[in-house]
């Protein structure tokens, strides 16, 4: 695999994290869908920063996902239209939503706890540990940017 792999080497001390640089490199090379493995772990500061770094791709209109053994994490905005999570193929039992921008409005259908054009403020936990109850859960972001976490214990 090494013979077909391109490496970029950066100094240990730099202005951007390795994940941020990897996302920027993927975007420069024309990636439209970026999956990041190894972005979560024992360093919570790195995990939170890596989730924040996904916005670099979102700002370019590209999808970025973080996947680990227990979590599938991605961003959604009003530009994404309706997002469907199918109960029979979702990553984990729980779906949590955290506002990434200051002003978020969203609707949830097919979930245990539904919302209709709800103004989700930063710091609120109302969208924590929801569950898809119908065959599919529908997320519609009317305004703003959200972090979606499909999680399992």
FENZILIN-V714616 format. One record per residue. N is the residue number from 0. RES is the residue in one small letter. NEAR is the number of other ideal C-beta (glycine too) atoms within 10 Angstrom. Layout:
n->[N:N]
res->[RES:RES]
near->[NEAR:NEAR]
This chain:
n->[0:1:2:3:4:5:6:7:8:9:10:11:12:13:14:15:16:17:18:19:20:21:22:23:24:25:26:27:28:29:30:31:32:33:34:35:36:37:38:39:40:41:42:43:44:45:46:47:48:49:50:51:52:53:54:55:56:57:58:59:60:61:62:63:64:65:66:67:68:69:70:71:72:73:74:75:76:77:78:79:80:81:82:83:84:85:86:87:88:89:90:91:92:93:94:95:96:97:98:99:100:101:102:103:104:105:106:107:108:109:110:111:112:113:114:115:116:117:118:119:120:121:122:123:124:125:126:127:128:129:130:131:132:133:134:135:136:137:138:139:140:141:142:143:144:145:146:147:148:149:150:151:152]
res->[x:x:x:x:x:x:x:x:x:x:x:x:x:x:x:x:x:x:x:x:x:x:x:x:x:x:x:x:x:x:x:x:x:x:x:x:x:x:x:x:x:x:x:x:x:x:x:x:x:x:x:x:x:x:x:x:x:x:x:x:x:x:x:x:x:x:x:x:x:x:x:x:x:x:x:x:x:x:x:x:x:x:x:x:x:x:x:x:x:x:x:x:x:x:x:x:x:x:x:x:x:x:x:x:x:x:x:x:x:x:x:x:x:x:x:x:x:x:x:x:x:x:x:x:x:x:x:x:x:x:x:x:x:x:x:x:x:x:x:x:x:x:x:x:x:x:x:x:x:x:x:x:x]
near->[4:5:4:5:6:6:5:8:4:10:5:5:5:10:7:13:16:16:20:16:15:17:24:15:12:19:18:8:8:7:16:11:10:17:14:21:9:11:23:20:10:6:10:9:8:15:17:11:14:24:23:15:22:25:17:18:23:18:12:13:10:17:16:24:18:24:17:15:6:14:19:19:24:22:23:22:18:14:9:16:10:11:14:13:18:12:14:7:7:19:18:15:13:19:25:17:22:18:21:19:15:9:12:24:16:22:15:20:16:17:20:14:13:15:19:9:10:16:14:21:11:12:7:13:8:11:24:13:13:19:14:22:14:13:10:16:23:16:24:18:25:12:14:19:21:21:19:19:21:20:17:12:6]
